[in-house]
Structure formats: structure tokens, C-alpha cells
Amino acid sequence: MTDVAGDLFDSDGQRDRLRARKVAPGFSLGILATLYDSEKFELRLGGAYHHAGDFDLDNQGFDALGESATASRLYDWPLIAGVGIAVRCLKTKSLVFVADYQFVGWRDANSNLSDSHNVSFGTEYAFFVSEASQIIVRAGLRRLDEPAHKDPFLRGVVDDHLVSGTLGLGLVYQPSSPAFYAADGAVEFGENFQYAVSLTLGF
């Protein structure tokens, strides 16, 4: 459910406060399966689907807002479907390769936005310091499509792509007790620079 409020100015400059509340049904499905598993090799496949949601703000006093590509990014949600694969190999399965593809479809939610095709690749290697601790090194590459506006005057789509890389380092300690300790840090570089740090304690 979405709740939208805005101001409307008439020709005399008078302001009216408008409000619209709409409900859009939706659902999500996901699956993760191990296709092959042995002592030195493991292959996993995952997929996810999220239904599009169009809150249909047209004819609610928000005709211009309901047709706006910018408003759709705020109040609607697109169809999202993705599939990914993970390969773990070597004797201890310490080397991991992952790849995934994601489709973001806006046409059901808003015709002013183009669909997006996103891909990412990554690898990870775990150095076993002892039976209870390990150091994990990660690297990845991601390409994201901006849901560009369809320009009616140019009869095309103004494309915008974001390519970024990621480097990460993790420390894991799991003693003989059920406790689990982990610390992770990662930096992302490209058009923007971001970093993230996380600490995990599990039982």
C-alpha cells in the first residue's frame, strides 16, 4: 500500500492539498538448489522473482504524478527477476566463483522507464589459518543499468550505466563451541566510493 500527498496549484495560484492511497497486490518467489556436491566441487543455482506493483495514481488527482517516471521510482516497484550460480572448488572448497543476472522490468509499472539488465561477477578465497579461523579475500565486478527515461522527442532511450568494482576482506573464527565470530570489510569503487564494515556473532 502507498500513501501519497502533494500540492496542486490552479490557474489563480490557489493551492489544494491532494492525497491518494492505493493498494497493489504482489508476491515473491525464490529458490536455491545444490546441483552437484562432492569432496572438491560444489555447484549451486539460485533464482528469485518479485512481481511488479503499479499503484495506479492516475485519476486520483495525481494525473501528472501518476505518469511521471520519477514518481514511479518512488511509489511503484518493477518486476525483478534474477538467476545466479555459485561454484566452490579445491579440496576444502575454499575457492568460490559467483555470477548472477538480474532483469528489472518497468513496463508494467511505468512506460516512461526503460527495462534494466544488471550483471555481476565475484570470486572469494579462504585462507585457513587454523582449524578454527580463516581469512577470506573477495573481489567482484558489477554493471548496473539506470532505468532511463524514454525520450519521446528523440524516439529512443537515454542509457546510463554504472560499473563498479569491490574488494573485501573477512576474518572468521569458529571455536569448538557453537559460537561463531566474523568481521568483514569491503570497499566499492567506480563512479562513487563506498565502504562497509560488519561484525557478526552467532550461536
Secondary structure, 3 states (H helix, E strand, C coil): CEEEEEEEECCCCCEEEEEEEECCCCCEEEEEEEEEECCCEEEEEEEEEECCECCCCCCCCCHHHHCCHHHHHHHCECEEEEEEEEEEECCCCCEEEEEEEEEEECCCCCCCECCEEEEEEEEEEEEECCCCEEEEEEEEEEEEECCCEEECCCCEECCCEEEEEEEEEEEEECCCCCCEEEEEEEEEECCCEEEEEEEEEEC
